Amino acid sequence: MHIPFNKPFLSGKETLYIQQAVESGKISGDGAFTKKCHTFFESTFHFKKVLLTTSCTDALEMAAILINIKEGDEVIMPSFTFVSTANAFVLRGAKIIFADSRKDHPGIDEFAIEKLITPKTKAIVVVHYAGVACDMDIIMDLAKKHNLFVIEDAAQAIDSYYKNKPLGSIAHLSAFSFHETKNIISGEGGMLVINDEQFLERAEIIREKGTNRSKFFRGEVDKYNWVDVGSSYLPSDIIAAFLFAQLENIQKIQDKRKAIWNCYFENLSELKDKIQLPFIPDFATNNAHMFYLVCKNIEQRDALIAHLKSHDIHSVFHYLSLHKSPFYADKNDDKNLPYSDYYTDGLVRLPFFYELEIEQVKAISKAVLSFFNA
Ligand SMILES: *Cc1c(COP(=O)(O)O)cnc(C)c1O
């Protein structure tokens, strides 16, 4: 039987809540279900304020506008990340300064950052890869010392923690994704978290096309006006209805995903001397966003993916180092980022989704072991 890489999970009430949203007569943004989602996140994860967006990409774009990124500003981030982490800042004219990944984990090497800081540096964007925290104390200290903003790309990091603090609650601003490949989904969807109070008022305005419409709806002004730049970043309440059904089941979803992750880890731990297995530092938790292996090189990786395909198992690789991408290779200074390239060439993600049966996890693990023991 074919095992796909991903399968979006429906917890049960998604279509019921969508129907309720539709029948309520208000299906544009900031309706009843959006408010329920906002309340859930603020009370469960103690985020100061959250705003649902149409994607994590949009939340990152809002962050770039909020910190006033302009032509020539420099933004430091890992090269081993999704394009949106960089694009959001490039759209505002920033120059991206790419940092390498850690040897033991694909996240940014916290000790590679300080030497990249110049008088033009405006922000550091960290990516909690696989939902595993970067060492945020080091990063926040650096930011304080050099007067920089920090943004967490927490797209993969729902329900994960750094020294008991929820990821997304630490930096000035954070961005989450509810794309169908994440733990909690709404098809497309995202969220901006505002932890620094100075951004509270302007974030609402930017999200509502540069108008103070949110204030108008709360009755705080008697007409709404064009007061700043902005765009349309708020999702329809239909999206929020879907998302809320997922949030009601977050514990159940996370428990099952952790069981899948632990089963993979137990079954594959004997490979630890042959290839790199996922690593969770002491300061971080595991939210079971994905299970990956890092092969020695691109040939071994391609052979593993082909071997799994012959067993009808769909595994995938990602990301391609952004500093070598066709769009950015000639825009960044010639730089050698060996660990970013190592993960680009070697990392394989195994099938990971709620409905994956433990028996299937064992079968996939067996297929992986047969490849390395051949
Ligand atoms: C998924 C992902 C994004 C993009 O999320 P969208 O909601 O699809 O815009 C950005 N960064 C990282 C690290 C991601 O994993």
The ligand as an ORCA input file, in Angstrom:
! r2SCAN-3c Opt
* xyz 0 1
  C       5.913     26.498      6.016
  C       6.971     27.496      6.290
  C       6.840     28.844      5.906
  C       5.710     29.347      5.046
  O       4.455     29.189      5.577
  P       3.176     29.619      4.714
  O       2.081     29.607      5.716
  O       3.019     28.582      3.644
  O       3.428     30.967      4.157
  C       7.819     29.743      6.286
  N       8.892     29.348      6.987
  C       9.073     28.062      7.341
  C      10.275     27.694      8.146
  C       8.121     27.094      6.996
  O       8.304     25.829      7.362
*
